[in-house]
Amino acid sequence: MDASLLPNSSGLFEKAMESALEPRWDAFGDAVATIRTAKLVSPPPSFLPYLVYEYGLGELTPYVPNLYALIVGREGINWQRLRGTPAAVEKGLGWLGYTAEMEDAWAGRTYWNSTQIHFATLPIADHPDLERIEGVVTLSLPKRSQLRRGVYQHDVRALEADRSRADCSMFDGSSGVAVTEQGTLWSFGRTTEIEHVLTEAEGMAIGNWIAIPEDEGLQWSTMQYPWVTATFSWAANAATQRRALMAAWFEGRELYATLRGGDGEIMGHRRCRAVWPSVQQFNGCYSVAGVSYQPMTGATRVYIEAMTDFGNAAEVTAASVELTIGAVRAAGIPAGRLWLEPGNLTGGHAIASTPVSLPLRATVREQFKFLMRF
């Protein structure tokens, strides 16, 4: 040892003992430092269950897959001190790799103690991620609070319909579906945007094709388009007239977004809810790739949109999506049905087939936006 640690009053026996043990301090020095920091710096896996028990974090273990996140840096202990605050919710979600904003219910509501969370990104999977999120957030909230809803992108709120005919109707509830035991609503959305130029083969198949005009312009005697669709200015050039006629052909037609699996088999059809010739316009009611579009007579492009409902298809992956035109519903299928299973739709022609990779889930509404050009 560099210096004696014994007091000046030490006797010969104490000094001899210190000298005899001096070589052992160097051997034990590293071990002593390791023992002192074993609980806080890289504890071995065998320590984790005991440390979790010691710190009182056992209730988190069903929801946090990585126990090191609770122990290293005293994160679990810090969470205990923050429980009942938004900071605890943020820390708990961070262990699962998510961030979200909290929104408490209005104080005048019946369930004033409920809250919902708005995710910055779509949760990766329904199971087990949603059970873990639900468990961690519930433990992080104040005891009197409830996690009512989780939202990403698709957020449709309930109408104020109390004491009216719409009370207890479908408008009286917020969007979402419950897939966990606790009954939390999950309302997620995902958008797929597709820009497509109609090919000659597709146009000939559906009966909507005009050859690109040459110098002499459009030959009306050779076309089969109603005069009412000729809403463009006669001063417009022939190419613009052609695109306007082909765009107007789509209006009022029944189109379906058809999903196919990796083997090419049809997974289902969703009826399109918007088919409009549209023009680019600031603050339009539709948007594709950050550009706004507004339905307008004489437009030269077509905006087409379909959106699946919760549970239309789940636990499968869509490998492609296409538009089906001219199909006929099978016998017994009502005209108002929006989601059609394979075999419920016959005939028709497919256009704008686009490869995708979408793991369909019960909690996610898939929105497909097509911008058709000519």
C-alpha positions as CSV (number, residue, x, y, z in Angstrom):
1,M,0.0,0.0,0.0
2,D,1.2,3.6,-0.7
3,A,0.3,4.8,2.8
4,S,-0.9,3.2,6.0
5,L,-4.5,3.6,6.8
6,L,-3.9,2.8,10.5
7,P,-4.0,5.6,13.1
8,N,-0.8,6.8,14.7
9,S,-1.7,5.0,18.0
10,S,-1.6,1.6,16.3
11,G,0.5,-1.1,17.9
12,L,3.0,-3.5,16.5
13,F,0.3,-6.2,16.0
14,E,-1.9,-4.0,13.9
15,K,1.0,-2.8,11.7
16,A,2.1,-6.4,11.2
17,M,-1.4,-7.5,10.2
18,E,-1.6,-4.6,7.7
19,S,1.7,-5.6,6.1
20,A,0.7,-9.2,5.9
21,L,-2.5,-8.4,4.1
22,E,-1.0,-5.7,1.8
23,P,-0.4,-8.0,-1.2
24,R,-4.1,-9.1,-1.2
25,W,-5.5,-5.7,-1.7
26,D,-4.2,-5.5,-5.2
27,A,-5.9,-8.8,-6.1
28,F,-9.2,-7.8,-4.5
29,G,-9.3,-4.2,-5.6
30,D,-11.0,-4.8,-9.0
31,A,-13.5,-7.3,-7.4
32,V,-14.5,-4.8,-4.7
33,A,-15.2,-2.1,-7.4
34,T,-17.2,-4.6,-9.5
35,I,-19.3,-5.7,-6.5
36,R,-20.1,-2.1,-5.7
37,T,-21.3,-1.3,-9.2
38,A,-22.8,-4.7,-10.2
39,K,-26.4,-3.6,-9.6
40,L,-26.1,-0.4,-11.6
41,V,-23.6,-1.0,-14.4
42,S,-24.3,-4.0,-16.8
43,P,-25.8,-6.4,-14.2
44,P,-25.6,-10.0,-15.4
45,P,-28.9,-11.5,-16.6
46,S,-29.1,-13.7,-13.5
47,F,-29.4,-10.5,-11.4
48,L,-32.4,-9.0,-13.2
49,P,-35.3,-10.9,-11.5
50,Y,-33.9,-10.1,-8.1
51,L,-33.3,-6.4,-8.9
52,V,-36.8,-6.0,-10.4
53,Y,-38.2,-7.5,-7.2
54,E,-36.0,-5.3,-5.0
55,Y,-37.0,-2.1,-6.8
56,G,-40.7,-3.0,-6.8
57,L,-41.0,-3.1,-10.6
58,G,-42.6,-6.6,-11.0
59,E,-45.9,-5.2,-12.3
60,L,-44.1,-3.9,-15.4
61,T,-42.5,-7.2,-16.4
62,P,-45.5,-8.5,-18.4
63,Y,-45.3,-5.4,-20.7
64,V,-41.6,-4.5,-20.9
65,P,-39.7,-7.1,-23.0
66,N,-36.2,-5.8,-22.1
67,L,-35.7,-5.8,-18.3
68,Y,-32.4,-4.1,-18.7
69,A,-34.4,-0.9,-19.7
70,L,-35.8,-0.9,-16.1
71,I,-32.5,-1.4,-14.3
72,V,-29.7,0.3,-16.2
73,G,-29.5,4.0,-15.3
74,R,-32.1,3.5,-12.6
75,E,-34.9,4.1,-15.2
76,G,-37.4,2.0,-13.4
77,I,-36.8,3.8,-10.1
78,N,-37.1,7.2,-11.8
79,W,-40.4,5.9,-13.4
80,Q,-41.7,5.0,-9.9
81,R,-41.1,8.6,-8.8
82,L,-42.9,10.0,-11.8
83,R,-46.0,7.7,-11.8
84,G,-49.3,9.5,-12.2
85,T,-47.8,12.2,-14.5
86,P,-47.4,12.5,-18.3
87,A,-43.7,12.1,-17.9
88,A,-44.2,8.6,-16.6
89,V,-46.3,7.8,-19.7
90,E,-43.6,9.2,-22.0
91,K,-40.9,7.2,-20.2
92,G,-43.0,4.0,-20.3
93,L,-43.7,4.3,-24.0
94,G,-40.0,4.9,-24.6
95,W,-39.2,1.5,-23.2
96,L,-41.4,0.1,-26.0
97,G,-39.9,2.3,-28.7
98,Y,-42.9,4.6,-29.1
99,T,-43.7,8.3,-28.5
100,A,-47.2,9.7,-28.2
101,E,-49.1,12.8,-27.0
102,M,-51.7,12.6,-24.3
103,E,-55.2,14.2,-24.6
104,D,-57.4,14.2,-21.6
105,A,-61.1,14.3,-21.9
106,W,-63.0,17.5,-21.4
107,A,-63.9,18.0,-17.7
108,G,-67.6,18.2,-18.5
109,R,-67.8,14.8,-20.0
110,T,-69.2,11.8,-18.1
111,Y,-65.9,10.0,-18.4
112,W,-63.9,13.1,-17.5
113,N,-61.1,10.9,-16.2
114,S,-60.3,9.2,-19.5
115,T,-57.5,10.0,-21.8
116,Q,-56.3,9.1,-25.3
117,I,-52.9,9.0,-26.8
118,H,-51.9,10.1,-30.3
119,F,-49.0,8.1,-31.7
120,A,-46.2,9.7,-33.8
121,T,-45.8,6.5,-35.8
122,L,-48.0,3.5,-36.4
123,P,-47.5,0.7,-33.9
124,I,-45.7,-2.1,-35.6
125,A,-48.2,-4.9,-34.7
126,D,-51.5,-5.4,-32.9
127,H,-50.1,-8.3,-30.9
128,P,-48.3,-8.0,-28.5
129,D,-47.5,-4.3,-29.0
130,L,-51.0,-3.0,-28.1
131,E,-51.2,-5.1,-24.9
132,R,-47.8,-3.8,-23.9
133,I,-48.7,-0.2,-24.6
134,E,-52.0,-0.5,-22.8
135,G,-50.4,-2.1,-19.7
136,V,-47.5,0.4,-19.5
137,V,-49.7,3.5,-20.0
138,T,-52.3,2.3,-17.5
139,L,-49.7,1.8,-14.8
140,S,-48.2,5.2,-15.6
141,L,-51.4,7.1,-15.4
142,P,-53.0,8.3,-12.2
143,K,-55.0,5.6,-10.4
144,R,-58.3,7.3,-11.2
145,S,-57.5,7.7,-14.9
146,Q,-58.4,5.3,-17.8
147,L,-56.8,4.8,-21.1
148,R,-59.8,5.1,-23.5
149,R,-58.3,5.3,-27.0
150,G,-55.1,5.2,-29.0
151,V,-55.0,7.0,-32.4
152,Y,-52.7,7.3,-35.4
153,Q,-53.8,9.2,-38.5
154,H,-57.5,8.1,-38.5
155,D,-59.3,10.1,-35.8
156,V,-63.0,10.5,-36.2
157,R,-64.6,12.0,-33.1
158,A,-68.1,11.5,-31.7
159,L,-70.8,14.0,-32.4
160,E,-72.5,16.0,-29.6
161,A,-75.7,14.1,-30.1
162,D,-77.1,13.9,-26.6
163,R,-80.9,14.3,-26.2
164,S,-81.3,14.1,-30.0
165,R,-82.4,11.4,-32.4
166,A,-78.8,10.7,-33.2
167,D,-78.1,9.8,-29.5
168,C,-76.8,6.3,-29.2
169,S,-76.4,6.0,-32.9
170,M,-73.2,5.3,-34.8
171,F,-72.4,9.0,-34.7
172,D,-72.3,8.9,-30.9
173,G,-69.0,7.1,-30.7
174,S,-65.5,7.8,-31.8
175,S,-63.7,5.6,-34.4
176,G,-61.8,2.6,-33.2
177,V,-62.0,-1.1,-32.5
178,A,-61.2,-3.0,-29.3
179,V,-58.8,-6.0,-29.6
180,T,-57.4,-6.2,-26.1
181,E,-59.0,-7.6,-22.9
182,Q,-59.1,-4.2,-21.3
183,G,-61.3,-2.8,-24.1
184,T,-59.2,0.2,-25.2
185,L,-60.2,1.5,-28.6
186,W,-57.5,1.6,-31.3
187,S,-58.0,3.8,-34.3
188,F,-55.2,3.7,-36.9
189,G,-55.0,4.7,-40.5
190,R,-52.4,4.2,-43.3
191,T,-52.4,5.9,-46.7
192,T,-51.1,4.5,-50.0
193,E,-50.8,7.0,-52.8
194,I,-50.6,5.8,-56.4
195,E,-50.2,8.0,-59.5
196,H,-50.9,6.1,-62.7
197,V,-51.0,7.0,-66.5
198,L,-53.8,5.0,-68.2
199,T,-52.2,2.8,-70.9
200,E,-53.7,2.1,-74.3
201,A,-54.2,-1.6,-73.4
202,E,-56.1,-0.6,-70.2
203,G,-58.2,2.0,-72.0
204,M,-59.2,-0.3,-74.8
205,A,-60.2,-3.0,-72.3
206,I,-62.5,-0.7,-70.3
207,G,-63.8,1.1,-73.4
208,N,-62.2,4.5,-72.6
209,W,-59.5,5.3,-75.0
210,I,-59.0,8.1,-77.5
211,A,-55.8,8.0,-79.6
212,I,-53.5,10.9,-79.1
213,P,-54.7,13.5,-81.7
214,E,-52.5,14.7,-84.5
215,D,-52.6,18.0,-86.2
216,E,-56.2,17.7,-87.4
217,G,-57.5,17.4,-83.8
218,L,-60.3,15.2,-82.5
219,Q,-62.6,13.4,-84.9
220,W,-66.0,13.4,-83.3
221,S,-67.4,11.1,-85.9
222,T,-65.2,8.3,-84.7
223,M,-65.9,8.7,-80.9
224,Q,-68.5,7.2,-78.7
225,Y,-68.6,9.8,-75.9
226,P,-71.9,11.6,-75.1
227,W,-72.0,15.3,-76.0
228,V,-72.7,16.2,-72.3
229,T,-69.2,15.2,-71.5
230,A,-67.7,17.8,-73.8
231,T,-67.6,20.5,-71.1
232,F,-64.3,21.9,-72.1
233,S,-63.7,25.1,-74.0
234,W,-63.7,24.8,-77.8
235,A,-60.6,26.9,-77.8
236,A,-58.7,24.2,-75.8
237,N,-56.2,22.2,-77.8
238,A,-57.0,18.7,-79.0
239,A,-54.8,17.0,-76.4
240,T,-56.6,18.8,-73.5
241,Q,-60.0,17.9,-75.0
242,R,-58.9,14.3,-75.2
243,R,-57.8,14.1,-71.5
244,A,-61.0,15.9,-70.4
245,L,-63.2,13.4,-72.2
246,M,-61.4,10.4,-70.9
247,A,-61.5,11.8,-67.3
248,A,-65.3,12.6,-67.5
249,W,-65.9,8.9,-68.5
250,F,-65.0,7.8,-65.0
251,E,-67.5,10.0,-63.2
252,G,-70.5,8.1,-61.8
253,R,-69.0,4.7,-62.4
254,E,-68.7,2.0,-59.7
255,L,-65.0,1.2,-59.1
256,Y,-63.4,-1.2,-56.6
257,A,-60.0,-1.3,-55.1
258,T,-58.9,-5.0,-55.3
259,L,-56.3,-6.4,-52.9
260,R,-54.3,-9.5,-53.9
261,G,-51.9,-11.7,-51.9
262,G,-48.4,-12.8,-52.8
263,D,-49.8,-15.7,-54.8
264,G,-51.9,-13.4,-56.9
265,E,-55.2,-14.6,-55.3
266,I,-57.8,-12.0,-54.6
267,M,-58.1,-11.1,-50.9
268,G,-61.2,-8.8,-51.3
269,H,-62.6,-5.7,-53.0
270,R,-63.4,-2.4,-51.4
271,R,-65.8,-0.1,-53.2
272,C,-64.3,3.3,-54.0
273,R,-66.0,6.2,-52.2
274,A,-64.7,9.0,-54.4
275,V,-64.3,9.0,-58.2
276,W,-64.0,12.6,-59.5
277,P,-62.4,14.4,-62.4
278,S,-60.3,17.0,-60.5
279,V,-58.0,19.9,-61.0
280,Q,-55.0,21.0,-58.9
281,Q,-56.2,23.7,-56.6
282,F,-54.9,25.3,-53.4
283,N,-56.8,24.0,-50.3
284,G,-58.8,21.5,-52.4
285,C,-60.7,18.8,-50.6
286,Y,-58.4,15.9,-51.7
287,S,-54.6,15.6,-51.7
288,V,-52.1,13.4,-53.3
289,A,-48.3,13.7,-52.6
290,G,-48.9,16.9,-50.8
291,V,-50.8,18.5,-53.7
292,S,-54.5,19.5,-53.3
293,Y,-57.1,18.6,-55.9
294,Q,-60.7,19.8,-56.3
295,P,-63.5,18.1,-58.3
296,M,-64.4,20.2,-61.3
297,T,-66.1,19.9,-64.6
298,G,-63.7,19.7,-67.5
299,A,-60.8,18.4,-65.4
300,T,-58.1,16.4,-67.1
301,R,-57.3,14.0,-64.2
302,V,-59.3,11.7,-62.0
303,Y,-59.0,11.4,-58.3
304,I,-60.1,7.9,-57.0
305,E,-60.2,6.9,-53.3
306,A,-61.1,3.8,-51.3
307,M,-60.8,3.1,-47.6
308,T,-61.2,-0.3,-45.9
309,D,-63.0,-0.6,-42.6
310,F,-61.7,-2.1,-39.4
311,G,-61.5,-5.8,-39.7
312,N,-62.1,-6.1,-43.5
313,A,-59.0,-8.2,-43.7
314,A,-56.5,-9.0,-40.9
315,E,-53.4,-11.0,-40.3
316,V,-52.6,-11.2,-44.0
317,T,-50.2,-9.2,-46.2
318,A,-51.4,-7.5,-49.4
319,A,-48.9,-7.8,-52.2
320,S,-50.7,-5.6,-54.8
321,V,-53.6,-3.3,-55.3
322,E,-55.5,-2.5,-58.5
323,L,-58.7,-0.8,-59.7
324,T,-61.5,-3.1,-60.9
325,I,-63.9,-1.5,-63.4
326,G,-67.1,-2.9,-64.9
327,A,-67.5,-5.8,-62.5
328,V,-70.9,-7.2,-61.5
329,R,-71.9,-8.3,-57.9
330,A,-72.8,-11.9,-57.5
331,A,-76.3,-13.0,-56.9
332,G,-77.6,-12.1,-53.4
333,I,-74.9,-9.5,-52.7
334,P,-76.7,-6.2,-51.7
335,A,-75.8,-3.1,-53.6
336,G,-74.8,-1.2,-50.4
337,R,-72.1,-3.7,-49.3
338,L,-68.8,-1.9,-49.3
339,W,-66.4,-4.8,-48.7
340,L,-66.7,-7.8,-51.0
341,E,-65.1,-11.2,-50.4
342,P,-63.4,-13.1,-53.2
343,G,-66.2,-14.5,-55.4
344,N,-68.7,-11.7,-54.5
345,L,-67.6,-9.8,-57.6
346,T,-67.4,-11.2,-61.1
347,G,-66.1,-9.9,-64.4
348,G,-64.6,-6.5,-64.9
349,H,-61.2,-5.3,-65.9
350,A,-58.2,-4.5,-63.7
351,I,-56.2,-1.3,-64.2
352,A,-53.5,0.5,-62.3
353,S,-52.1,-2.7,-60.7
354,T,-49.4,-1.6,-58.3
355,P,-47.2,-3.8,-56.1
356,V,-47.4,-3.0,-52.4
357,S,-46.4,-4.7,-49.1
358,L,-49.2,-4.0,-46.6
359,P,-49.6,-6.2,-43.5
360,L,-53.4,-5.8,-43.0
361,R,-54.6,-5.5,-39.4
362,A,-57.9,-5.3,-37.6
363,T,-57.1,-1.9,-36.1
364,V,-55.9,-0.2,-39.3
365,R,-58.0,1.4,-42.0
366,E,-56.1,1.3,-45.3
367,Q,-56.7,4.4,-47.5
368,F,-55.8,4.1,-51.2
369,K,-55.5,7.2,-53.3
370,F,-55.3,7.0,-57.1
371,L,-54.5,9.9,-59.3
372,M,-55.3,8.9,-62.9
373,R,-53.7,10.7,-65.8
374,F,-54.2,10.3,-69.5
